[in-house]
Amino acid sequence: MAVYSIRDAAAEDVRVLTDMMVEAANWSAAGFRTRADVLADTQHTRYVHGWRRPGDAGVIAETQDGAVVGASWFRLFPADTPGFGYVAPGVPELILGVSPIHRAQGLGRQLLQATVLLARAAGYQRISLSVERANHAVALYRSEGFTTLDRRGTRDTMVLNLR
Ligand SMILES: CC(C)(COP(=O)(O)OP(=O)(O)OC[C@H]1O[C@@H](n2cnc3c(N)ncnc32)[C@H](O)[C@@H]1OP(=O)(O)O)[C@@H](O)C(=O)NCCC(=O)NCCS
């Protein structure tokens, strides 16, 4: 099994977070969008634009030779420009992505757990996310204690209590 290291995401990591945001937007091969299409959509770019502003934090997974293969992070959105998984003011939204050939080895879970630790350490009471109900990531989130708060079309908003 490959060996990965996990480190904090710095301001210079906006490019690799963008790569993982494109992965997350393309969770299903059926609805594949080119990188250019995803980057032209502010509903997706809002998760990385201006990284790392106050309230942003996250982690990055690298191989032993320094290649970035996954990332998970959170960010706060104001009520007038919410993200897909907006719940309330002061509740950050989580984003998670792993490069396809590095999936199904436990890396997504490790990144998720590290991000939850960061959010808890930052003093947040809850963290939320939005996931397509058909995405196998739902099982991952449930197994880490997230519960479904709201169902919006084909997406679920899930929340984890951090207290
Ligand atoms: C979701 C994602 C981050 C999971 O990363 P990963 O490294 O493959 O996940 P892990 O190996 O840690 O697996 C964690 C859990 O996810 C679920 N899972 C992972 N791969 C799965 C698969 N192919 N089929 C079904 N469930 C799967 C399982 O519940 C698994 O737990 P288990 O190993 O105890 O059974 C990754 O598949 C990904 O980047 N997908 C595209 C982007 C995306 O969908 N992001 C989430 C948007 S909300």
The ligand as an ORCA input file, in Angstrom:
! r2SCAN-3c Opt
* xyz 0 1
  C     -15.160     10.366     -1.753
  C     -13.655     10.170     -1.772
  C     -12.992     11.428     -1.227
  C     -13.324      8.973     -0.870
  O     -11.907      8.855     -0.827
  P     -11.197      7.432     -0.698
  O      -9.767      7.658     -0.373
  O     -11.510      6.612     -1.886
  O     -12.009      6.847      0.574
  P     -11.541      5.747      1.619
  O     -10.676      4.731      0.948
  O     -11.018      6.428      2.825
  O     -12.943      5.051      1.951
  C     -13.794      5.626      2.905
  C     -15.210      5.075      2.737
  O     -15.774      5.573      1.530
  C     -16.652      4.562      1.005
  N     -16.115      4.130     -0.284
  C     -14.892      4.446     -0.789
  N     -14.780      3.942     -2.037
  C     -15.929      3.300     -2.295
  C     -16.437      2.602     -3.422
  N     -15.708      2.445     -4.537
  N     -17.692      2.110     -3.367
  C     -18.436      2.241     -2.262
  N     -18.023      2.928     -1.147
  C     -16.785      3.431     -1.183
  C     -16.656      3.426      1.988
  O     -17.696      3.694      2.910
  C     -15.303      3.587      2.642
  O     -15.257      3.044      3.918
  P     -14.721      1.513      4.138
  O     -13.353      1.481      3.493
  O     -14.669      1.390      5.608
  O     -15.693      0.646      3.436
  C     -13.134      9.867     -3.203
  O     -13.831      8.765     -3.723
  C     -13.254     11.052     -4.153
  O     -12.396     11.918     -4.216
  N     -14.360     11.075     -4.908
  C     -14.591     12.147     -5.865
  C     -14.833     13.449     -5.165
  C     -15.986     13.376     -4.196
  O     -16.980     12.704     -4.430
  N     -15.839     14.116     -3.101
  C     -16.876     14.235     -2.111
  C     -17.844     15.268     -2.554
  S     -19.029     15.606     -1.284
*
